[in-house]
């Protein structure tokens, strides 16, 4: 297994945060009022997507040699 370095952690964290943001924004329905959104559900699904992104990054990141 490759050595996990600071550079890897930074790249993996940036990728995970992007995934969380994309997942959360993708779950918001067009035309839905802010008070109609189930924010706990959105945060839950986005968090799971972030964790899965980190786990996927263990296989390798193209950003890190």
C-alpha positions in Angstrom: 0.0 0.0 0.0 1.2 3.5 -0.8 2.3 5.7 2.0 -0.4 8.2 2.9 1.3 11.6 3.0 0.1 15.1 3.8 -0.2 15.8 0.1 -2.5 12.8 -0.3 -4.6 13.9 2.7 -5.1 17.4 1.3 -6.0 16.0 -2.2 -8.4 13.5 -0.7 -10.0 16.0 1.6 -10.5 18.5 -1.3 -12.1 15.8 -3.4 -14.4 14.7 -0.5 -15.5 18.3 0.1 -16.3 18.8 -3.5 -18.3 15.5 -3.5 -20.2 16.6 -0.4 -21.1 20.0 -2.1 -22.1 18.4 -5.4 -24.2 15.8 -3.6 -26.0 18.3 -1.4 -26.7 20.7 -4.3 -27.9 17.8 -6.5 -30.5 16.8 -3.8 -32.1 20.2 -3.8 -35.2 20.2 -6.0 -35.7 23.1 -8.4 -38.4 25.5 -7.2 -38.4 24.0 -3.7 -38.7 26.6 -0.9 -35.9 26.6 1.7 -38.2 25.7 4.5 -39.5 22.6 2.6 -36.0 21.0 2.3 -35.3 18.2 4.7 -31.9 19.4 5.7 -31.0 16.5 7.9 -31.6 14.1 5.1 -29.5 16.2 2.7 -26.6 16.5 5.2 -26.8 12.7 5.9 -26.6 11.7 2.3 -23.9 14.3 1.5 -21.9 13.1 4.5 -22.0 9.5 3.4 -20.9 10.6 -0.1 -17.9 12.3 1.5 -16.9 9.3 3.4 -17.2 7.1 0.4 -15.1 9.6 -1.6 -12.4 9.3 1.1 -12.5 5.5 1.0 -12.4 5.5 -2.8 -9.3 7.8 -2.7 -7.4 5.1 -0.9 -7.3 3.2 -4.2 -5.4 6.1 -5.6 -5.6 9.7 -6.5 -4.5 10.9 -10.0 -3.6 14.3 -8.4 -0.9 12.6 -6.2 1.9 10.6 -7.8 
